[in-house]
Amino acid sequence: ALIVAGSLILGGGIAAAQGSLPTSGSAGGTDVPPSYLTDDAGRSLILRGFNTASSAKSAPDGMPKFTEADLEREHADMGTNFVRFLISWRSVEPEPGQYDQAYLDRVEDRVSWYAERGYKVMLDMHQDVYSGAITPEGNSGNGAGNIGNGAPAWATYMDGLPVSPQDRWELYYIQPGVMRAFDNFWNTTGQHPELVEHYANAWQAVAERFAGNDTVVAYDLMNEPWGGSLQGPAFEGGPLAALYQRTTNAIREVDQDSWVCVAPQAVGVNQGVPSGLTKINDPRAGEQRIAYCPHLYPLPLDLGDGYSGLSRTLTDATIDTWRDSVEHIAGNVLGGVPVILGEFGLDTTLPGATDYVDRVYTTARELGAGVSYWSSDPGPWGPYLPDGTQTLLVDTLNKPYPRAVAGTPTEWSSSVDRLQLTFTPNPAVTAPTEIYLPESGFPGGVDVAGADIVNWNPQSRLLTVETADDAGPVTVTVTPAS
Ligand code: IDC
């Protein structure tokens, strides 16, 4: 069946499209087991960290208000090993065809802070409502802005259509000028075939810089894609998939090893509507290195409600359908690729915030997914308020987790003073399994069952263990020394 869904949350149309795709016997889900990004030693990576940061969107130099001391604090307080670092097209390509190497130097400098602390970095080509140039302030800043942000002013063609002030930033998406800017970008208008080519080439310039950098492991090709007047599967399987393929091909001309992360249409899919994204082929030799990087923003929370009562019931239902869709796209459509939850988050002062965060991390754990929480910016959504006070997020996130596993994880779980991990060892991997243990649960020594301790470092809070080279799965349990 050929389905063209014309509206955003068109349950019937999109569900029909979903049903026409090959599935594992249900409308969603998958029989394909989770897959993982791997490090140079071949270990499966479990990635936990933040988006850093929204403040980069409007900064003239494109850098977040985030210092090396801020990173040190985050690392010490929560043991994170991952960042989704915001970059922007307007900063990479300020003039058509000119790539700003001084900007890439500044990004590389931040990447080195993460490298020193053993993090992995995903670069996120961020945009919201196309560009800062949709409003006059951002136009003079060549696309810098804290509502619209992303594309440079020279790539913003609104054809004289208006953009009126809105109460909520998301509502700018349906302003006529913004719709037209997207239609010109996707070349739905037939007037601007050059824009997607610029976009792919800008990514190639970024990949050229970071190809040899072991810390940068992934490229998130476009934050929260929006199709303008094309919506749903017609957009995702059409110009969006075409842009992803073009950009992947451009990246692979200069970088064979980094993962290329693709996201669905944001509106609707972030709220649990099935995605109609189609397969992207990785031209690299060997295994595919594509990853799926969706976001999760259940509607009741998006509208400012807490995680309690009816809002909680609706949010739980959203998470369940969202999960089915993620498993289907990553497992069946993209071909068994790793998942990174690129964004989720909420105002931590809302009722039930801790439960919601726990619920989402449990889901991510079961999906084998990396997580980057939105965001590290100071404020009630983040781990710290502007005066440095911790929000409840710090204690909620500061839990044991396996960071790098010498094989394939099948199951793991943790509470503040216990971690249990089952995995199938990969005999080709000689590096040990690495586990983060917070001071709150592990103030002294550690007891390990099912594996031998290689090293326990109470300063870095990293435990490394190795197991006998069994063919079958092993279960490792870590508790505080009695
Ligand atoms: C928000 C910022 C806000 C800014 C807005 C528009 O928190 O200060 O005004 O962007 O630039 C997303 C987006 C992410 C949003 C985030 C929270 O990817 O950029 O940040 N969010 O609203 N999608 C759903 C939520």
Residues whose N, C-alpha, C, O or C-beta is under 5 A from the ligand:
A	BS01	IDC	S54 D128 N146 I147 G148 W169 E224 Y297
